[in-house]
Amino acid sequence: MGSESGSWLSKLAGGVKAALGAGQASPDADPAPNADPSAASIGVEPHAHLHPQLRAHHAKVCTAAEAAGRVQPGDHVFVGTACATPRVLVTALERLDLRPADVELVHFLTDHAVPHDMAGQATTHYRHRSFFVGHDIRAAVKQGLADYVPLSIARVPGLMAIGRIAVDVAFIQVSLPDEFGYVSLGVSVDVIPAAVAKARLVVAEVNPHMPRSMGDSTLHVDQIHALVPVDTPVIEYQHPPADAQAMEQIARYIGGIIEDGSTLQIGLGRVTNEALKHLVDRQDIGIHSDVVTDAIIPLLERGILTGRRKTHQPGKIVTSFAMGSRRLYELIDRNPLFSFQPIEVVCDPATLASQHKMVSVTQAWAVDLTGQVCADQFGGDFYAGLAAQGEFLRGASRSPGGKPIICLASTNAGTHGSTTDKPTESRIRPQLLPSEGVTVARTDVHYVITEFGIAYLFGKSIRERALALIEVAHPHFRAELFAQAQALGYIGAEQTLKNMRAYPVEDELTLKLKGNRAGQTVLMRPASSGDGDGIRDLFHRLSDRDRYTRFFRKIRGLSNRDVQRLCNLNFENEVAFVAVSGSRENPQIVAQSCYFIDPGTNLAETAFMVHPDWQGCGLGSALQLRMAQHAQGRGVRGFVAEIMASNEQMIRLARSGVAAGPAKVTVENSGSTVRVTALF
């Protein structure tokens, strides 16, 4: 390999020679093909047809056909990635009159590396081995012309190094060499350094349009055996807009839980890129990602992507390849803000785990009720791949404040003749189908987000997981999923299902507290069936007197039926809110309130529980106001509260008014109890 045989001194000497005498061939260099022997005598500079930055390396310049002709039978040919796919070289290999036998093309994500006919069928003459089933290779996989390798791309360099993944030839695309003889890998570094290190023959398309990316993204021409000049725009890629309403809502949910100072992995998913649009009010977001796209540009322009709080390479956008428009490539060119690194460096487990609030998002095709995820099969076909999602999910799970997120549409709406109004299949399933392999183990799953809400599974029991996932399934399938979960023994017979609506994220409110907790905040949100254990814990933190005044009897514990009545509600004529301290991953319910509508009077009876340590800081009043706003929006006439006569604090709360402006309040004293009615 040239990288091993050429010393750094020879590289430096070559660079100086190139800088001082560009265009002057060495005395013992072979003449360029078709060179005019009389050129020097008539004053024409030799190799004048070459770009000035290539003339010093003219001995390595050849045509694509000549380079492809050096591939030998049985060779394993690595093909460069994504928007740096060396299309000209691959096309030349396909068009050889005498094609070498038993050649295999090895690649990750490519663009037009596989020829197709007008019917969309692959017409390649070679076998392909791919680590990702993108649009380019999908037909070839279905036709049996390509093998899909379900392997994290971050593990590929290590397998190349020990020969488990064979590489004899590397076809890549690079920038023009600089005055020292170094080319840039441009928009795709990924696994290319590992492939180049093992290849017997390295052939590079040299493209003057390829940006020079900064970071560990250069090769010296000594490491390249053949240079093929091309002059084509760098391949551009535009994520299709997330036109489906479900995808837009999922993106909103994702954006909503990304905090200031987070470090993001963007990935290739459409929803992930859409989610970046919902970060316009965040601060100090960082990027440490396998790939970057155009989605980062608006955040850069707004000054949101500062990366100040990143642990590793603060202030830098760290990535391994880029897929976007010319605008993104111009931004990358010679810009030290970007640091392009080999994929195994970007995905280093220790680096990911140490990043501040690392967020990783994986787009999935199906999730079962225990949390197993299928992300590389769709409708029985292999689709997409692992990429580096496993490393990023595990890294985010170990990162301080990190968030590993799985997202998916809840149904097959929009596919296979299914419509948004009448979906025919839930993608949250009792069990994954035989045609759906497990891409992410249930033990590694934290957040699952659909258009109907957010479920958090890590550390939860099978019962808790099943309930949480049913709540974010499409309402059309919830009853069926609930019955199937009970049949499988995931959920007990005493459990009920009431909530058939999307989680109303718009009803979440961050509340600043007063009094002895001034400056602290809690999240006030609608209750869910998954809050049962938290509400039971809150109950046991109440004093005996608080429990008696709340339930009007001496009570030592809550039955499952009692707990469900406090959190598993239909949100039609029964509504509950909770106030939560701590993170979404480890919440503590510090207060709960609920109201139940009497259809005969259109008045709602209210009740409250507030943790003793959180009393006197405005929580009760805030919950009263929040419920009143919610009830007024539903046309409820007012609230009714039955309160122990000795509970002066709750009587004051009920009499204090429940809406903006004065409320009509009446108080009826019946001895041991007081009935307070407040009309809106």
Buried (B, 14 or more C-beta within 10 A) or exposed (E): BBBEEBEEEEBEEBBEBBEEEBBBBEEEEEEBEEBEEEEEEEEEEBBEBBBEBBBBBBBBBBBBBBBBBBBBEEBBBBBBBBBBBBBBBBBBBBEBEEBBEEBBBBBBBBBEBBBBEEEEEBBBEBBBBBBBBBBBBBBBBBEEBBBBBBBBBBBBBEBBBEEEBBBBBBBBBBBBBBBBBBBBBBBBBBBBBBBBBBBEBBBBBBBEBBBBBBBBBBBBBBBBBBBBBBEEEBBBBEBEEBEBEBBBBBBBBBBBBBBEBBBBBBBBBBBBBBBBBBBEEBEBBBBBBBBBBBBBBBBBEEEBBBBEBBBBBBBBBBBBBBBBBEEBBEBBBEBEBBBBBBBBBBBBEEBBBBBBBBBBBBBBBBBBBBBBBBBBBBEEEBBBBBBBBBBBBBBBBBBEBBBBBBBBBBBBBBEEEBEEEEBBBBBBBBEBBEEBBEBBEBEBBBBBBBBBBBBBBBEBEBBBBBBBBBBBBBEBBBEEBBEBBBEBEBBEEEBEBBBBBBBEBEBBBEBEBBEEBEEEEBBBBBBBBBBBBBBBEBBEBBEEEBBBBBBEEEBEEBEBEBBBBBBBBEBEBBBBBBBBBEBBBEBBBBBBBBBBBEEEEEBBBBBBBBBEEBBBBBBBBBBBBBBBBBBBEBEBBBBBBBBBEEBEBBBEBBBBBBBEEEBEBEEEEEEEBBBBBBBB
